[in-house]
Amino acid sequence: MRSHLLNDTTAEHYRRSVTEGVERVAAKLATTQRPFTGVTVDALAPVIERIDLDRPLHDTTAALDELEDVYLRDAVYFHHPRYLAHLNCPVVIPAVLGEAVLSAVNSSLDTWDQSAGGTLIERKLIDWTAARIGLGAAADGVFTSGGTQSNLQALLLAREEAKTRDLATLRVLTSEVSHFSVQKSAKLLGLGQDAVVSIPVDHDKRMRTVALARELARCAEDGQIPMAVVATAGSTDFGSIDPLPEIAELCAQYGVWMHVDAAYGCGLLASLKHRDRISGIEHADSVTVDYHKSFFQPVSSSAVLVRDAATLRHATYHAEYLNPRRMVTERIPNQVDKSLQTTRRFDALKLWMTLRVMGADGIGRLFDEVCDLAQDGWRLLTADPRFDVVVEPSLSTLVFRYVPAAVTDPASIDRANLYARKALFASGDAVVAGTKVAGRHYLKFTLLNPETTTADITAVLDLIAGHAEQYLGESLERAS
Ligand SMILES: *Cc1c(COP(=O)(O)O)cnc(C)c1O
């Protein structure tokens, strides 16, 4: 059994095992025709159920053969140009290489004595990101597991910086299309049930700053303390970007912490063409970035950045066995002092390898491509009488629905769109997402694959229309 431990005597076994796994995935990439096989839960669950975890195979090849049946064959493949659903990106090879290295070395980024260079690499990437944002010389931050955790940590800091300890009076102001992790964070932070105040959006799904100003004034009158305004730079559904400069002005006027959730829009930080779309982000007190969304990094890769490094002290606790207080004066860099996590992956290495091999411009060009593709898709949709499209994209998302000329009953249109999405998923030909707009069912393309073409978009729209028409035809038959 010792032959399975990765060490000096097993290097050859390691090389062979990992290569075998890489070969399987490479073969998969080469032969995958569709983003999904359409497998159902009922079909797949028994295959996994049958496997007895207490009877190991004792053989890598056999385990990989089995993996083909339980996972690889039916996985949802984000690299396929017709995967158009959620905020998942195809990943860049230098990052995958970084992933292989970081899991083999298995550094843990909580303390210097578990990571050494890893800590310094992470710090340099934090500084790099903060500089791209324009947060200033006192900025800092830390890698996290994802945007959800980044938002939670930012709001923790905001709560601790707030002018009261009375949690019941604290308010978080955020647009009605902001991410649900704002709500979850409020709950975890012990805020009251009404703590999150939803600010309406305009036609383009951007926070109405007039409404924000009104709400800030109302809070002041009612004795409530706004502890943070959470602006969204790239809403999950629409990719809409709140008016950051105006929000920054209001935050400054009222002395409120400004958090920018750029989990999705952070790709613009590397953009060569559209960087201006997030100008104003430099005024933030804290920023969430998800490199695993628009920097083409494997999950997980995310960070929270702050304008004032000192605010991170609210996440600092000392343990004698790990990061005793004296290490601060000894200037030993322990990232755990800034993090909600303790043991923590060296995810930063993936971004490091990406920047060292491709450079930020390489990432920016890929993200620009998908933003431009979304513009083309928007033009296609607006010109197509079969579809109604919600907003012109600011990033790479299109929200639309099939609207048959002959059918006016809104409930039937809803059902036709729901059916089309399900039928498409079951066919595996393409994967699209769905959401609700003003109570009605819509479909969504999140375009993060530069390999997707307008021809793919046209083809998937035809597939959607075909499924919806089939549904409406059949429901007409049923009715007659
Ligand atoms: C995806 C997303 C999040 C959550 O990020 P995870 O990495 O999934 O935890 C937060 N905010 C926005 C706007 C997002 O799109």
The ligand as an SDF file (V2000), in Angstrom:
LIG
                    3D

 15 15  0  0  0  0  0  0  0  0999 V2000
  -21.1980   33.3580   -9.2450 C   0  0  0  0  0  0  0  0  0  0  0  0
  -21.4420   34.5860   -8.4920 C   0  0  0  0  0  0  0  0  0  0  0  0
  -21.2220   34.6290   -7.1080 C   0  0  0  0  0  0  0  0  0  0  0  0
  -20.8780   33.3870   -6.3170 C   0  0  0  0  0  0  0  0  0  0  0  0
  -19.6200   32.9220   -6.6520 O   0  0  0  0  0  0  0  0  0  0  0  0
  -19.2280   31.3840   -6.4080 P   0  0  0  0  0  0  0  0  0  0  0  0
  -17.8330   31.3490   -6.9110 O   0  0  0  0  0  0  0  0  0  0  0  0
  -20.1830   30.5740   -7.2090 O   0  0  0  0  0  0  0  0  0  0  0  0
  -19.3440   31.1200   -4.9580 O   0  0  0  0  0  0  0  0  0  0  0  0
  -21.3850   35.8300   -6.4630 C   0  0  0  0  0  0  0  0  0  0  0  0
  -21.7610   36.9210   -7.1410 N   0  0  0  0  0  0  0  0  0  0  0  0
  -22.0020   36.9130   -8.4650 C   0  0  0  0  0  0  0  0  0  0  0  0
  -22.4310   38.1710   -9.1430 C   0  0  0  0  0  0  0  0  0  0  0  0
  -21.8480   35.7410   -9.1860 C   0  0  0  0  0  0  0  0  0  0  0  0
  -22.1120   35.7120  -10.4860 O   0  0  0  0  0  0  0  0  0  0  0  0
  1  2  1  0
  2  3  1  0
  2 14  2  0
  3  4  1  0
  3 10  2  0
  4  5  1  0
  5  6  1  0
  6  7  2  0
  6  8  1  0
  6  9  1  0
 10 11  1  0
 11 12  2  0
 12 13  1  0
 12 14  1  0
 14 15  1  0
M  END
$$$$
